[in-house]
Amino acid sequence: MYAIVKTGGKQYKVAPGDKLNIEKLEAEVGAKVELEAICVVDGDKVEADPAKAAATKVTAIVLEQFKGEKQLVFKFKKRKNYKKMRGHRQQLTRVEIESVGSAKAEKKAAAKKAAPKKAEKAEEPASVDAE
């Protein structure tokens, strides 16, 4: 199950467990926020009417507040000796999608347990040096 949410003048496709950077939200780190859904896809059914899709709750947890990469703004007019260089760093919020409607994010503990099994197979036999 996934949804299209609208925040900060942009639209994002989100599913439970996704992490994304959005424009700054006025929320503390660790707080739960609800995002406005405009389209919901649930396997067989697609709800594209924004009024009906808004009834589906998309819940996210705020992970951190930070500044994005510097964007350079360079203005130039040839033969007029006009050059202007400015920079901008957007305030962003990193969120993790907790649930879309009734679908919840699965815990990643099962994936961590599977990782050590692969490490055991990676053992190599000892090499013998000839002198």
Sine and cosine of phi, psi and omega as CSV:
sin_phi,cos_phi,sin_psi,cos_psi,sin_omega,cos_omega
0.00,0.00,0.73,-0.69,0.08,-1.00
-0.62,-0.78,0.20,-0.98,-0.03,-1.00
-0.61,-0.80,0.36,-0.93,0.15,-0.99
-0.97,-0.23,0.86,-0.51,-0.01,-1.00
-0.92,-0.40,0.41,-0.91,-0.02,-1.00
-0.86,-0.51,0.83,-0.56,0.07,-1.00
-0.40,-0.92,0.64,-0.76,0.03,-1.00
0.90,0.43,0.46,0.89,0.01,-1.00
0.98,0.20,0.11,0.99,0.01,-1.00
-0.81,-0.59,0.26,-0.97,0.02,-1.00
-0.86,-0.51,0.63,-0.77,-0.04,-1.00
-0.74,-0.67,0.62,-0.79,0.12,-0.99
-1.00,-0.02,0.86,-0.51,-0.07,-1.00
-0.79,-0.62,0.50,-0.86,0.10,-1.00
-0.70,-0.71,0.35,-0.94,0.01,-1.00
-0.84,0.55,0.74,-0.67,0.00,-1.00
0.99,-0.11,-0.20,0.98,0.00,-1.00
-0.95,0.33,0.55,-0.84,0.12,-0.99
-0.89,-0.46,0.73,-0.68,0.01,-1.00
-0.55,-0.84,0.38,-0.92,0.03,-1.00
-0.98,-0.21,0.83,-0.55,0.00,-1.00
-0.81,-0.58,0.18,-0.98,0.05,-1.00
-0.88,0.48,0.46,-0.89,-0.17,-0.98
-0.81,0.59,0.75,-0.66,0.12,-0.99
-0.95,-0.32,0.61,-0.80,0.05,-1.00
-0.99,0.15,0.99,0.17,0.00,-1.00
-0.52,-0.85,0.51,-0.86,0.02,-1.00
-0.97,0.23,0.38,-0.93,0.07,-1.00
-0.91,0.42,0.74,-0.67,-0.03,-1.00
1.00,-0.06,-0.16,0.99,-0.01,-1.00
-0.98,0.22,0.47,-0.88,0.07,-1.00
-1.00,-0.10,0.71,-0.71,0.03,-1.00
-0.80,-0.60,0.45,-0.89,0.07,-1.00
-0.95,-0.31,0.71,-0.70,0.01,-1.00
-0.96,-0.28,0.49,-0.87,-0.05,-1.00
-0.99,0.14,0.89,-0.45,0.02,-1.00
-1.00,0.05,0.70,-0.71,0.05,-1.00
-0.91,-0.41,-0.22,0.98,0.05,-1.00
-0.42,-0.91,0.68,-0.74,0.00,-1.00
-0.78,-0.63,0.76,-0.65,0.03,-1.00
-0.88,-0.47,0.84,-0.54,-0.04,-1.00
-0.80,-0.60,0.97,0.26,0.03,-1.00
0.90,0.44,-1.00,-0.01,-0.05,-1.00
-1.00,0.08,-0.54,0.84,-0.16,-0.99
-0.96,-0.26,0.67,-0.75,0.08,-1.00
-0.87,-0.49,0.84,-0.54,0.04,-1.00
-0.96,-0.26,0.99,-0.16,-0.08,-1.00
-0.99,-0.13,-0.17,0.99,0.03,-1.00
-0.97,0.25,0.90,-0.44,-0.06,-1.00
-0.85,0.52,-0.54,0.84,0.00,-1.00
-0.92,0.40,-0.67,0.74,0.02,-1.00
-0.97,0.23,-0.58,0.81,0.00,-1.00
-0.93,0.36,-0.45,0.89,0.00,-1.00
-0.91,0.41,-0.34,0.94,0.05,-1.00
-0.94,0.34,-0.39,0.92,0.05,-1.00
-0.98,0.21,0.79,-0.62,-0.03,-1.00
-1.00,-0.01,0.79,-0.61,0.10,-0.99
-0.94,-0.35,0.92,-0.38,-0.07,-1.00
-0.96,-0.27,0.69,-0.73,0.01,-1.00
-0.72,-0.69,0.44,-0.90,0.05,-1.00
-0.93,-0.36,0.74,-0.67,0.01,-1.00
-0.97,0.23,0.86,-0.52,0.01,-1.00
-1.00,-0.03,-0.68,0.74,0.02,-1.00
-0.27,-0.96,0.35,-0.94,0.12,-0.99
-0.93,-0.36,0.75,-0.67,-0.03,-1.00
-0.42,-0.91,0.14,-0.99,0.07,-1.00
-0.98,-0.18,0.62,-0.78,-0.01,-1.00
-0.99,0.17,-0.10,-1.00,0.04,-1.00
-0.91,0.41,0.44,-0.90,0.03,-1.00
-0.96,0.27,0.76,-0.65,0.06,-1.00
-0.96,-0.27,0.83,-0.55,-0.01,-1.00
-1.00,0.03,0.69,-0.72,0.05,-1.00
-0.88,-0.48,0.93,-0.36,-0.06,-1.00
-0.88,-0.47,0.86,-0.51,0.04,-1.00
-0.95,-0.31,0.67,-0.74,-0.10,-1.00
-0.49,-0.87,0.71,-0.71,0.12,-0.99
-0.80,-0.60,0.86,-0.51,-0.06,-1.00
-0.93,0.36,0.54,-0.84,0.03,-1.00
0.87,0.49,0.23,0.97,0.01,-1.00
-0.88,-0.48,0.01,1.00,-0.04,-1.00
0.82,0.57,0.69,0.73,0.00,-1.00
-0.87,-0.49,0.90,-0.43,0.08,-1.00
-0.64,-0.77,0.70,-0.71,0.03,-1.00
-0.63,-0.78,0.82,-0.58,-0.01,-1.00
-0.89,-0.46,0.82,-0.58,0.04,-1.00
-0.74,-0.67,0.34,-0.94,0.05,-1.00
-0.77,-0.64,0.35,-0.94,0.00,-1.00
-0.54,-0.84,0.71,-0.71,0.10,-1.00
-0.84,-0.55,0.90,-0.44,-0.06,-1.00
-0.97,0.23,0.65,-0.76,0.12,-0.99
-0.98,0.21,0.80,-0.60,-0.06,-1.00
-0.80,-0.60,0.31,-0.95,0.07,-1.00
-0.78,-0.63,0.78,-0.63,0.08,-1.00
-1.00,-0.09,0.82,-0.58,-0.01,-1.00
-0.81,-0.59,0.43,-0.90,0.11,-0.99
-0.89,-0.45,0.79,-0.61,-0.02,-1.00
-0.96,0.26,0.87,-0.50,-0.03,-1.00
-1.00,0.05,-0.72,0.69,-0.02,-1.00
-0.45,-0.89,0.48,-0.88,0.12,-0.99
-0.84,-0.54,0.96,-0.27,-0.08,-1.00
0.90,0.43,-0.85,-0.52,0.00,-1.00
-1.00,-0.06,-0.15,0.99,0.00,-1.00
-0.99,0.16,0.82,-0.57,0.00,-1.00
-0.96,-0.27,0.39,-0.92,0.06,-1.00
-0.96,0.29,0.69,-0.72,0.02,-1.00
-0.99,0.15,0.52,-0.85,0.04,-1.00
-0.94,0.34,0.54,-0.84,-0.03,-1.00
-1.00,-0.09,0.26,0.96,0.01,-1.00
-0.90,0.43,-0.59,0.80,0.00,-1.00
-0.90,0.44,-0.60,0.80,0.01,-1.00
-0.94,0.35,-0.57,0.82,0.01,-1.00
-0.94,0.35,-0.56,0.83,0.02,-1.00
-0.94,0.34,-0.53,0.85,-0.01,-1.00
-0.96,0.27,-0.45,0.89,-0.05,-1.00
-0.90,0.44,-0.68,0.74,0.00,-1.00
-0.89,0.45,-0.47,0.88,0.02,-1.00
-0.89,0.46,-0.62,0.78,0.02,-1.00
-0.93,0.38,-0.57,0.83,-0.01,-1.00
-0.92,0.39,-0.56,0.83,0.01,-1.00
-0.91,0.41,-0.59,0.81,-0.01,-1.00
-0.96,0.29,-0.29,0.96,-0.11,-0.99
-0.99,0.14,0.04,1.00,0.01,-1.00
-0.92,0.39,0.65,-0.76,0.01,-1.00
-0.91,-0.42,0.50,-0.86,0.03,-1.00
-0.94,0.35,0.46,-0.89,-0.02,-1.00
-0.94,0.35,0.59,-0.80,-0.01,-1.00
-1.00,-0.08,0.51,-0.86,-0.01,-1.00
-0.96,-0.29,0.80,-0.60,0.02,-1.00
-1.00,-0.01,0.76,-0.64,0.05,-1.00
-0.98,-0.18,0.76,-0.66,0.00,-1.00
-0.93,-0.37,0.00,0.00,0.00,0.00
